[in-house]
Amino acid sequence: MDFILQNIWLVLLAALSGFMLFSGGLLGRLSGIKQVGPQEAVMLFNHQDALVLDVREQSEFKDGHITKARHIPLGQLKSQLAGLEKYKDKPVVVVCRTGNRSGHACGILRKAGFENVSNLAGGIMAWEQAGLPKEK
């Protein structure tokens, strides 16, 4: 008990960190957005003709992207949804650098009526770590 009282800020910080980790994971599951790893994404591309939607900025995209990826920066996604209408009934895998922006993009797509939307967990960084190819 003395330890807790003497280190109250440290204890509160640890509790808050744990809560944030738990609630973030829980909210991700409750959002209904499917998370896929690089290998599962490859299977979606190869077997279900999934659209790869890269929502990174132009400079990031130019540094290297997944082959055949369609590029629409996150800030322009809402205004360019009409150009994606033909993919509403197809699988869409959304990618960014780490998976955060693409998670937000998945929410936008779901609200627009896209049913089969997946977020590439870990983004292009996970893709690279898996040793999968990129093009420039």
C-alpha positions in Angstrom: 0.0 0.0 0.0 2.9 2.4 0.8 4.3 1.7 -2.7 1.1 2.7 -4.3 0.7 5.9 -2.3 4.3 6.9 -2.9 4.1 6.2 -6.6 0.5 7.3 -7.3 1.3 9.0 -10.6 3.2 5.9 -11.9 0.3 3.7 -10.9 -2.3 5.9 -12.5 -0.2 6.1 -15.7 0.1 2.3 -15.8 -3.7 1.9 -15.3 -4.5 4.5 -17.9 -2.1 2.8 -20.4 -3.7 -0.5 -19.8 -7.2 0.9 -20.2 -6.2 2.6 -23.5 -4.7 -0.6 -24.9 -7.8 -2.6 -23.9 -10.4 -0.1 -25.1 -8.5 0.5 -28.4 -8.5 -3.3 -29.2 -12.1 -3.6 -28.1 -13.2 -0.6 -30.1 -11.4 -2.0 -33.2 -13.3 -5.3 -32.8 -16.7 -3.5 -32.2 -16.2 -1.3 -35.3 -16.6 -4.4 -37.5 -13.6 -3.6 -39.6 -11.7 -6.7 -40.5 -8.0 -6.7 -40.0 -5.9 -8.8 -42.4 -2.2 -9.6 -42.4 0.0 -9.4 -45.4 -0.4 -13.1 -46.4 -4.2 -12.9 -46.1 -4.2 -9.8 -48.2 -2.2 -11.6 -50.9 -4.8 -14.3 -50.9 -7.6 -11.7 -51.3 -5.7 -10.1 -54.2 -5.0 -13.4 -55.9 -8.2 -15.4 -55.3 -10.9 -12.8 -54.9 -9.6 -10.0 -57.1 -9.6 -7.5 -54.2 -9.0 -3.9 -54.8 -5.9 -2.5 -53.0 -6.6 1.0 -51.9 -3.6 3.0 -50.8 -4.6 6.0 -48.7 -1.1 7.4 -48.1 0.1 10.8 -49.3 1.5 11.1 -52.9 5.2 11.2 -51.7 4.7 8.0 -49.6 3.0 6.3 -52.5 5.9 7.2 -54.9 8.4 5.7 -52.5 6.9 2.3 -53.1 3.5 0.7 -53.1 1.8 -2.7 -53.5 1.5 -3.7 -57.2 -1.8 -2.5 -58.8 -2.7 -0.4 -55.8 -5.2 2.4 -56.5 -4.0 5.6 -54.9 -6.4 8.0 -53.2 -5.0 10.0 -50.2 -7.2 9.8 -47.2 -8.0 13.5 -47.3 -9.5 13.0 -50.8 -11.4 9.8 -50.2 -14.8 11.2 -49.4 -14.8 13.3 -52.6 -13.7 10.4 -54.8 -16.1 7.7 -53.5 -18.1 7.8 -56.8 -15.0 6.5 -58.7 -15.0 3.4 -56.4 -18.7 2.5 -56.8 -17.9 -0.5 -59.0 -16.0 -2.0 -56.1 -18.8 -1.9 -53.6 -19.5 -5.6 -54.0 -15.8 -6.7 -54.2 -13.3 -7.1 -51.4 -11.3 -3.9 -50.7 -8.0 -4.0 -48.8 -7.0 -0.5 -47.5 -3.4 0.2 -46.8 -1.4 3.1 -45.3 2.0 3.3 -43.6 1.0 1.6 -40.3 -2.7 0.8 -40.4 -4.1 3.8 -38.7 -5.1 6.0 -41.6 -6.4 3.0 -43.5 -8.5 2.1 -40.5 -10.2 5.5 -40.7 -10.6 5.0 -44.5 -12.3 1.6 -43.9 -14.8 3.4 -41.7 -15.5 5.9 -44.4 -16.0 3.1 -47.0 -18.3 1.2 -44.7 -20.5 4.3 -44.1 -20.6 4.6 -47.9 -22.0 1.1 -48.3 -18.9 -0.9 -49.0 -19.5 -4.3 -47.4 -16.3 -6.3 -47.8 -13.6 -3.9 -46.4 -10.4 -5.0 -44.7 -7.6 -3.0 -43.1 -4.0 -4.2 -43.8 -2.9 -4.5 -40.2 0.5 -2.9 -39.8 0.2 -1.2 -43.2 3.0 -1.1 -45.7 5.5 -1.5 -42.9 4.1 -5.0 -42.2 4.1 -5.7 -45.9 7.8 -4.9 -46.1 8.6 -6.9 -43.0 6.9 -9.9 -44.6 9.4 -9.5 -47.5 6.6 -8.9 -50.0 7.3 -6.9 -53.2 6.6 -3.2 -53.8 6.8 -1.2 -57.0 7.7 2.4 -57.6 
